[in-house]
Amino acid sequence: MLPLSFREYMAVTGMAKEEAFAEFMKTGGIPYVAVMNRTDEKIDQYLEGIYNTVIVKDIEQRQTRREKESGKRKITDIALLKTIARYLASVIGSPVSMKSITDYLISAGRKVSQNTVSNYVEALTESFIFYPVERLDIVGKQLLKVNNKFYMVDMGIRNHILPRKRYDLGFTIENIVYLELSRRGGKVNIGKYGSTEVDFVTQKEGVLTYYQVTADMTAEETFEREMRPLKNIQDNFEDTYEKACSALESGDFIVCCLLIINKFYELYYYNNVQNDVNAVVAKAMKATSAMSWEEAAPILYEAMDNIMEGELDVDDDEEGGDEDGEIMGFDMSQLQQMQQEMMQQAMQNIDMEQIQKMQQLAMENMQKMMAGMYGNNNNTEEDTNK
């Protein structure tokens, strides 16, 4: 059971939204805190009691139930447990490993092993003070086993146990968003896409939804940084992938090629794709540059299929590239010129029905590009709330 959501907190306190959110970030959502006569002293005393009850009694009792013999109990040092809890609270929203926690403790003068740290962290998560969140490789759809993140059950408790009085606003909001997504059901992960990160990826009933969290989106640089990973996720390929598959199966090789090349150019346009994806694209484009439509279509489709499936391995002698977008000797900026040349060639060899298909395709791609650059004003209320 989680503390009050922000919506519930507003309903209980009767505060206006902005005032309520500032108070919610400071005091958290423990139900009694929301209804009590709130002063800093009273809140601190109450949260101290909650924290010590969970840390001392709940974890000790859990250990007693597991191991009747005290010598076999894994959690014997409550001071160490609280030190680890304070450390995890201080690095909310940052990747953490058992090694990094152990190194921190050793640097602070505590001699402790990674196995011991792992046992104590497990105790903190089993008591639901902290929630571990695994990283998901978005391309390969696989969970990564290292450098998970931890989020805390309540911001009031976090503010209570940390010694400093000023906190990172962005990570506080990120923690609140994580708790809200958890309330809505489904699996919540951190998304990894190449060298970039998506703050949260939710999986519910087979549907993936992506969320970026930041305290301030007014700066253009911040907006571009936060939105860039979302524009490049290969899930955006799905519509093109299905249309290209249909075109290939029906023998519309020109339409298949143009669909895929347009999507590849869109990747280059956003200019933040990891090297292994770039390598797959460049290898396919280089291989098909002198081929007929019929010969090129299955190769281009295979490249897109590999990206969708996360099969991004290329031959060792074909990897690498420079920072100017040249990979395997193929300049990615040639994609736009190749699009134009292929369109002109296509106009000379196809009938009116195919021309109409390509015109419709070009219009759809332009609309998607414009939506990516300037935003979509037709978002639903649900989309806006995300």
C-alpha positions in Angstrom: 0.0 0.0 0.0 1.4 3.4 -1.0 1.0 6.8 0.7 -1.6 9.3 -0.7 -1.3 10.3 -4.3 -1.1 14.0 -5.0 -4.7 14.0 -6.1 -5.7 12.4 -2.9 -3.5 14.8 -0.9 -5.2 17.8 -2.5 -8.6 16.4 -1.7 -7.7 15.8 1.9 -6.0 19.1 2.6 -8.2 21.3 0.4 -5.2 23.3 -0.7 -4.8 24.9 -4.2 -2.7 22.9 -6.6 0.5 24.9 -6.4 0.5 25.3 -2.7 -0.5 21.6 -2.2 2.3 20.4 -4.5 5.0 22.4 -2.7 3.8 21.0 0.7 3.4 17.5 -0.8 7.1 17.5 -1.9 8.2 18.6 1.5 6.0 16.5 3.9 5.0 13.6 1.7 1.7 11.7 1.5 1.5 9.7 4.8 -2.3 10.1 5.5 -2.0 11.4 9.1 0.5 14.0 8.0 -2.1 15.4 5.6 -4.8 15.9 8.2 -2.7 16.8 11.3 -2.1 20.3 12.5 1.1 20.6 10.6 4.1 22.2 12.1 7.7 21.3 11.3 8.3 20.0 14.8 5.1 17.8 14.8 5.7 16.5 11.4 9.3 15.6 12.2 8.3 13.8 15.4 5.6 11.8 13.6 7.8 10.8 10.7 10.6 9.8 13.1 8.2 7.4 14.8 7.1 6.0 11.5 10.6 5.5 10.2 11.9 3.9 13.4 8.9 1.6 13.6 9.5 0.3 10.1 13.3 0.2 10.2 13.7 -1.2 13.7 10.7 -3.2 14.5 9.4 -4.4 11.1 12.8 -5.5 9.8 13.9 -7.0 13.1 10.7 -9.0 13.4 10.9 -10.1 9.8 14.4 -11.5 10.5 13.2 -13.2 13.7 10.5 -15.0 11.8 12.9 -16.2 9.2 15.7 -17.3 11.5 15.0 -18.4 15.1 18.7 -18.6 15.9 20.1 -15.1 16.2 23.5 -16.2 14.8 21.9 -16.9 11.4 20.2 -13.5 11.0 21.5 -11.4 8.2 20.4 -8.0 9.6 22.2 -7.4 12.9 23.5 -3.8 12.7 20.6 -1.3 12.7 23.1 1.6 12.5 24.5 0.2 9.2 21.0 -0.3 7.9 20.1 3.4 8.6 23.4 4.5 7.0 22.6 2.6 3.8 19.0 4.0 3.9 20.4 7.5 4.1 22.7 6.8 1.2 20.0 5.4 -1.0 17.8 8.4 -0.2 20.6 10.8 -1.2 21.0 9.2 -4.7 17.3 8.9 -5.7 17.1 8.8 -9.5 20.8 7.9 -10.0 22.1 4.5 -11.1 23.3 2.5 -8.1 25.1 -0.8 -7.7 26.0 -2.9 -4.7 29.6 -2.1 -5.4 29.0 1.7 -5.4 27.3 1.4 -2.0 30.1 -0.7 -0.6 32.7 1.7 -1.9 30.9 4.6 -0.3 30.7 2.8 3.1 34.4 1.8 3.0 35.4 5.4 2.2 33.4 6.5 5.2 35.3 4.0 7.4 33.0 1.0 7.5 34.5 -2.4 6.6 31.7 -4.2 4.9 31.3 -6.7 2.0 29.1 -6.5 -1.1 27.2 -9.5 0.1 26.4 -7.8 3.4 25.3 -4.6 1.6 23.1 -6.7 -0.7 21.4 -8.3 2.3 20.7 -4.9 3.9 19.4 -3.4 0.7 17.1 -6.4 0.3 15.8 -5.8 3.8 15.0 -2.1 2.9 13.2 -3.1 -0.3 11.3 -6.0 1.4 10.0 -3.5 4.0 8.8 -1.2 1.1 10.9 1.8 2.2 12.7 1.7 -1.1 11.6 0.4 -4.5 14.3 -1.0 -6.9 13.7 -0.2 -10.5 15.5 -2.2 -13.2 16.8 -0.7 -16.4 15.2 -2.0 -19.7 17.2 -2.1 -22.9 14.5 -0.7 -25.2 16.1 -2.1 -28.4 16.5 -5.6 -27.1 13.6 -5.6 -24.7 15.8 -7.1 -22.1 16.3 -6.2 -18.4 19.8 -5.0 -17.5 21.2 -6.6 -14.3 23.4 -3.7 -13.2 23.0 -0.1 -12.0 19.4 -0.2 -11.0 17.7 2.9 -9.5 16.0 3.2 -6.2 13.0 5.3 -5.3 11.6 6.0 -1.9 8.1 5.3 -0.6 7.5 8.9 0.7 9.2 12.3 0.2 8.4 13.3 3.8 10.4 10.4 5.1 13.2 11.1 2.7 13.4 14.8 3.8 13.4 13.6 7.4 16.3 11.2 7.2 18.6 13.3 5.0 20.8 15.8 7.0 20.6 18.6 4.4 17.7 20.9 3.9 17.9 21.5 0.2 17.2 18.8 -2.3 17.3 18.3 -6.0 13.9 19.3 -7.3 14.2 17.2 -10.5 14.9 13.9 -8.6 12.1 14.7 -6.1 9.6 15.1 -8.9 11.0 12.0 -10.6 10.3 10.0 -7.4 6.8 11.3 -7.2 6.2 10.4 -10.8 7.5 6.8 -10.2 5.1 6.3 -7.3 2.2 7.6 -9.4 3.0 5.3 -12.3 3.2 2.4 -9.8 -0.2 3.2 -8.6 -1.6 3.0 -12.1 -0.5 -0.7 -12.4 1.8 -2.5 -14.8 5.5 -2.8 -14.8 7.7 0.3 -14.4 11.3 0.3 -15.7 14.0 2.8 -16.6 14.5 2.9 -20.3 18.0 2.6 -21.9 18.3 3.5 -25.6 21.9 3.5 -26.7 23.7 6.2 -24.7 20.5 8.0 -23.8 17.9 7.3 -21.1 14.1 7.4 -20.9 13.2 8.1 -17.3 10.3 5.6 -17.2 8.9 2.9 -19.4 5.6 1.3 -18.3 4.4 -2.0 -19.6 0.7 -2.7 -19.2 -1.4 -5.2 -21.2 1.4 -5.4 -23.8 1.5 -1.6 -24.4 4.7 0.3 -23.8 4.5 4.0 -22.7 7.5 6.3 -22.3 7.9 9.2 -19.9 10.5 11.9 -19.5 10.6 13.8 -16.2 12.2 17.2 -15.7 11.5 20.1 -13.4 11.7 22.8 -16.1 11.1 22.4 -19.9 11.2 26.1 -20.8 14.8 26.0 -21.9 15.1 24.9 -25.5 18.3 22.9 -24.7 16.5 21.0 -21.9 13.5 20.3 -24.1 15.7 18.8 -26.9 17.7 16.7 -24.4 14.6 15.3 -22.8 12.7 14.6 -26.0 15.6 13.2 -28.1 15.4 9.7 -26.7 11.7 9.4 -27.3 12.0 10.4 -31.0 14.6 7.6 -31.6 12.9 4.6 -29.9 12.4 1.9 -32.4 8.8 1.5 -31.3 8.2 4.5 -33.5 9.1 2.1 -36.4 6.1 -0.1 -35.9 3.7 1.7 -38.3 6.3 2.0 -41.1 7.5 -1.6 -40.4 4.0 -3.0 -40.9 3.4 -1.0 -44.1 6.7 -1.9 -45.5 6.0 -5.6 -44.8 2.7 -5.4 -46.6 4.3 -3.6 -49.6 7.0 -6.2 -49.8 4.6 -9.1 -49.7 2.4 -7.5 -52.3 5.3 -6.8 -54.7 5.2 -3.0 -54.2 9.0 -2.8 -54.0 9.2 1.0 -54.7 6.8 1.8 -51.9 8.6 -0.6 -49.6 11.9 1.0 -50.3 10.7 4.6 -49.9 8.9 3.8 -46.6 12.1 2.4 -45.1 14.4 5.1 -46.5 12.1 7.8 -45.2 12.2 6.3 -41.7 16.0 5.9 -41.9 16.4 9.5 -42.9 14.1 10.5 -40.0 16.6 8.7 -37.7 19.5 10.7 -39.1 17.4 13.9 -38.9 17.0 13.6 -35.2 20.7 12.8 -35.0 20.9 10.9 -31.7 21.0 7.3 -32.6 23.4 4.9 -31.1 26.3 3.7 -33.3 25.1 0.1 -33.7 21.7 1.3 -35.1 23.5 3.7 -37.4 25.8 0.9 -38.5 22.8 -1.3 -39.5 21.2 1.5 -41.4 24.4 2.5 -43.2 25.3 -1.1 -44.1 21.9 -1.6 -45.7 22.0 1.7 -47.6 25.5 1.1 -48.9 24.6 -2.4 -50.0 21.5 -1.3 -51.9 22.7 1.9 -53.5 23.2 0.4 -57.0 20.4 -2.2 -56.8 17.0 -2.3 -58.5 13.9 -1.7 -56.4 13.1 -5.4 -56.3 16.6 -6.3 -55.1 16.9 -3.5 -52.6 13.5 -3.9 -50.9 14.2 -7.2 -49.0 17.6 -6.0 -47.8 16.2 -2.7 -46.5 13.4 -4.5 -44.9 15.8 -6.9 -43.2 17.7 -3.9 -41.8 14.5 -2.5 -40.3 13.6 -5.9 -39.0 16.9 -6.2 -37.3 16.4 -2.8 -35.6 12.9 -3.9 -34.4 14.3 -7.1 -33.0 17.4 -5.6 -31.5 19.7 -7.7 -33.7 22.3 -4.9 -34.2 25.5 -6.9 -34.6 27.6 -6.0 -37.7 30.9 -7.4 -38.9 33.9 -6.2 -36.9 35.6 -4.8 -40.0 32.5 -2.7 -40.7 32.0 -1.1 -37.3 33.1 2.4 -36.3 32.7 5.9 -37.6 33.4 9.5 -36.9 31.4 12.2 -35.2 30.3 13.8 -38.4 27.9 11.0 -39.2 30.1 9.0 -41.5 29.9 5.3 -40.8 31.6 2.5 -42.7 32.5 5.0 -45.4 28.9 6.0 -45.9 27.8 9.6 -45.3 24.4 9.5 -43.7 23.6 12.9 -45.0 23.4 11.3 -48.5 20.0 9.8 -47.4 18.1 12.9 -48.3 19.6 13.2 -51.8 19.0 9.5 -52.3 15.4 10.0 -51.4 15.0 12.6 -54.1 16.8 10.6 -56.8 14.7 7.4 -56.0 11.5 9.4 -56.2 12.5 10.8 -59.6 13.4 7.4 -60.9 10.2 6.0 -59.5 8.1 8.6 -61.4 9.4 7.3 -64.7 8.6 3.7 -64.1 5.3 3.4 -62.2 1.7 3.9 -63.0 -0.6 6.6 -61.6 -1.9 4.4 -58.8 1.6 3.9 -57.4 2.3 7.7 -57.8 -0.8 8.4 -55.7 0.5 5.9 -53.1 3.8 7.7 -52.9 2.2 11.1 -52.7 0.1 9.9 -49.8 3.2 8.4 -48.2 5.1 11.7 -48.6 2.3 13.6 -47.0 2.1 11.2 -44.0 5.8 11.4 -43.5 5.8 15.2 -43.7 3.0 15.4 -41.1 5.0 13.1 -38.8 8.1 15.2 -39.2 6.2 18.4 -38.5 4.6 16.8 -35.4 8.0 15.8 -34.2 9.4 19.3 -34.6 6.6 21.4 -33.4 4.4 19.1 -31.3 1.0 17.7 -32.0 -1.9 20.0 -31.1 -4.4 17.2 -31.3 -3.2 15.3 -28.2 -5.9 13.9 -26.0 -6.3 14.9 -22.4 -4.7 11.6 -21.4 -1.7 12.2 -23.6 -1.3 15.7 -22.2 -1.4 14.4 -18.7 1.5 12.1 -19.5 
